[in-house]
Amino acid sequence: MKAIGRNLIVLKEKQGAKETKGGLLLAEKQREDIRYAKAKVISAGEDVQAIKDNDVIYYDRHAGHKIEFEGTMYNVIKAQDVVIVV
């Protein structure tokens, strides 16, 4: 599987549930305090600069779409949605 153009194929890191001060457990989808998602780059398109395969990145959590390949769920995002390369 290879990304094309300015796209990235990433494997999103799971963020566990978080307990609030009041004792409620919030799932990742319910948490509004998370603006960015952490992921590992599986494939970077040929037009992407400064991001390579196996880099760890943070990107806007609402960006892109999901794709399932060989039983694993990946996210496909545009390079412009990346805010940090670790």
N, C-alpha and C positions, 0 to 999 in steps of 0.2 A: 504494500500500500504506500503510495507516494503522493504528497501534496503537490498541487500545480499552482503556478503563478505566485501571488502574494498570500496564499493560504497556508495555514499550519494545521497539522493533525496533532492533537494533544490528548494525553491521558490525565484526566482531572483527578486530583487528590481528594479523597473523601474527608469532609469536615464532619466530625461527630456531633451529636446532640450537645446542647449547652444548657446548663441550669441557670435560671434567672435568680435574682436576689430573693424573689418570692417563692422559689422552689419549683417553678414550672420547668419542664424539659422542652426545649424548642428544637425541632428537627432543622437540618440545614436549609431546607426550602422556606422555613418560617422565619429564619433569622434575618433581620434587616440590617444588623450591624456589620454583616459581611458584604463589602462592596466588590471585592476582587476575589477570584478563585485562583488557587495554586495548581499548577499542572506541569507535567514533563512533556517536552516536545518529542513526538515520535517521528515526525517528518516535516521539514520546512521546504516550501516551494522554492523554485529556482530564482524568483525575483525578490526573495526576502533577504535583507541585509541585517547583520548583527545578531541574528538568532540562528542557532545551529541545532541539529538533532541532539537529543539528550540534555539540552538546557532546561533548567527549571525556571518557569516564568509565573508572573501574576497577570491576569487579564480580567476585563470586565465580565462579571459572572453572567450577564444577560446576553453576551455576544455569541454569535455563531449558532450552530445546530449540532445535533448528535447523529452519529452513524454507528451501526453495529457491524463489526467485522470479526468473523470467526469466534463468535460468542462474547466478545469484549466490546463495551460501549466507549466510543471515542468522541471527542468534540472537534469540530472543524471550525476554526476561527480565522479572521483576517489578521494580518500582522499589525495593522493599525490599532487593534484592540488590546495589544500587549502594553502594559505600563511599566513592568520591571523584568529584567533578566537577572536572575540570581547567580 
